[in-house]
């Protein structure tokens, strides 16, 4: 058999497979929605990989991040979601933000699955360029976009042995660590029913975006999931299913020893891993990822990474005038910790707020009632389990967005607990979580939390 004939046979086989998949999709689409969704749910198999050592963790080393970005690149190129890049990596500006966390699944040390959780940061969300998420913003709770999902081809037909552990890791990380209530996704129309039927995502609109530029102009559908409602929905659909088919028990109650959550002695809600060296490697040496950024986005990066060691690896900027607002003189760190406010000098009802980020001399809080700029409060904030900070703070700005009320505070004299927390966070960022400092006075917080393709 000639080489040309062998190639023709291989091409014909792949063409037959494509036609077979299209025919199967057509037959499935002809069924009623309830029947289709029931069939999807019957394919659920939560059995993790049983060959080789599975590990799920935050990608925090150069090798792990490179493995994730390479896997994502190959999957997106194969699907037509991007053109091949000379680096062999897919790295986006969102990966440069401390509000983005990349998860990885490894088997015997090799990255075989990845997804990214994009918490709202200075760039917004990737899907905002094409989808209106105002209806989600109008609800209470933080939002995160699930993006950049890829599974190695060898593991795509193993009954979800990588996909479901990775999804469970995402679910647990969002509910326990990432201060997230609402997930949003943008997926190809061919895959949206899997998310709707198995995971109960709801479409933002019935209309399909014909060209979603974030994935090379491919069509996309936007959807959302309320993680507070998810356990009830899972129990209703899967509660009576046996063993590995019970997605409710798997997501909500099962503990996988293969999942390694990050250590957190403070009530932080982000886990930044980039060091100046990693930023330089991925965004300057390998991909030139900062080229094409707007001046505004470049300035925002400099605003986030204020320490001198970052200046050499970020895109250069002319001097920025008037960067001296009291709340923004220092690097800010994402938190989720309860606090109480007592108005100084006035007999008034105590107010409860949630601190969502802190700096050396300030913090941002989410409140239930409006606060008056200029008002001064005695603040008690639980920065870590059993660690309370007591400071006086002044409201310096109203940052409310219509859906929720946010207020910025200035802290003139931070106490020892506040200073210790900020010092730990600065050290953690400086060492990109490789060797976190030991603080004997702080006990690790409980795993639980009070409140679950782009």
URFENMO-V534637 format. One line per field, one symbol per residue. ss: DSSP state (A for helix, B for strand, O for the rest). Layout:
ss=???
This chain:
ss=OOAAAAAAAAAAAAAAAAAAAAAAAAAAAOOOAAAAAAAAAAOOOOOOOOOOOBBBBBOOOAAAAAAAAAAAAAAAAAAOOOOOOOOOOOOOAAAAOOOBBBBBBBBOOBBBBBBBBBBOBOOBOAAAAOOOOAAAAOOOOOBBBBBBBBBOAAAOOOOOOOAAAAAAAAAAAAAAOOOOOBBBBBBOOOOAAAAAAAAOOBBOOOOOBBBBAAAOOBBBBBBBBBAAAAAAAAAAAAOOOOAAAOAAAAAAOOOOOOBOOOOOOOOBOOOOOOOAAAAAAAAAAAOOOOOOOOAAAAAAAAAAOOOAAAOOOOOOOOOOOOOOOAAAOOOOBBBBBBBBBBBOOOOOOOBBBBBBBBBOOBBBBBBOOOOOOOOBBBBBBBBBOOBBBBBBBBBBBBOOOOOOBBBBBBBOOOOAAAAAAAAAAAAAAAOOOOOOOOOOOOOOOOOOOOOOOO
